């Protein structure tokens, strides 16, 4: 049985960006030929252009990575311990004071975090 070759949908296409959203940034990279063919095939099976498929896949994966990095899931025991510690009237220790200072320097002073560049 011969395997169907996915067509090259090019770099433009409806659905790549939501209507009314300006495309003002560019992301360029090289990849192995077999990865390109795999992406083209997946886009074809998804009924999307390569651009739409790549953007939606990258954005969805980026959101998951950020969520996984920024979210902490506690066990019941850890949650109970954390909440009990919040109820104590202990003064902040040195580590907590340093963490608050780092937070102030990195988050409060830079209200909008800058995204890493690809250059």
N, C-alpha and C positions, 0 to 999 in steps of 0.2 A: 504494500500500500504506500503510495507516494504521499509525503507530507506536504500540506498546503503551505506555500510561502506567503507570509504576511506582507501586504503592500506597504510602500513607504508613503506615509501620509504627509510628509513635509513638515515644516515648522509652524505653519499657520493653520488656524481652523476654528470653527465655531465651538464654543464650549471650553476653549483653553483658558479664558478669563471670563468671569461673570460680566454680563452686560453692564455698561456704565463704569466699569473699573478701568482706570487708566493704567496702561502698561508703561511704566517709566523706568524700570530697572532691567538689567540683562544678566543672565547667568550662562557662561560658556565653559564647556569642559570637553575633554577628549575621553573616549572610552574604547574598550576592546570591541572588535567587530562582532564577536559573538554576543556581547552584552547589548549592543545596538539592535541586533536581530531579535534578541529575546524581548526587548522593550517594544519593538515594532510589532511583534507577534501578539504580545499582551494588549497593546493598544488596539490592534485590529479586533481581537476577540472581545474587547470591552466596548467596541463601537465608537472609539474616540480617536482623535488625531494623536499623533505622537506627542505633540506639544501639550494638548489637554491632558493626556495620560501622565506625562512626565510631571507637569505642574501639580496635578491633583495628588499624585503619589508622593512627590517630594514634600508638599505642604502637609498632607496627612501624617506622613512619617515624622516630619519636624515637630508637629503639634504633639504627637505621642512621646517623642524623646523629651521635649520640654516638660510635658506633664509628668512623665516618670521621674525626671530630675527634680522637679519642684514640689512634688507631692510626697508626703511621708505617710505611710500606713502603719498604724500602731496595732499591736495585739491588745486584747482586753487588759492584760496585766500591765503593759506599758502605758496604756491610756489611763488606767486607774492611778498608777504611780505619777504620771505627769500631772494629772489633775490634783492629786494630793499635794504635790510640790508647789503648785500654784497657790494653794490655800495657806502655805506656811509664810511666816513673816521674817524669813531669813534675809539679811542684807546681801546684795549681789557680791559674788566672789570676784577675784581678779580675772578669771577666764570670761565670766559673763560681762564684766566691764569692758574688756578688750573686744569681745564680740559685738557689743553695742557700739563701740567706737568704729569698728570696721564697717558695720552696717551703716552708720551715719556717713562715713566717707564714701562708700561705694553705692549706696542706694539713695539715701536722702539727698546728697549733693548732686547726683546724676539721676534726676527724676525719670528720664527716659533712657533705659539702657540701650546702648548701641549694639547692633547686630554685628557679628564677625563678617569681615569682607572676604571675598574670594580672590582678591588680587595678591 
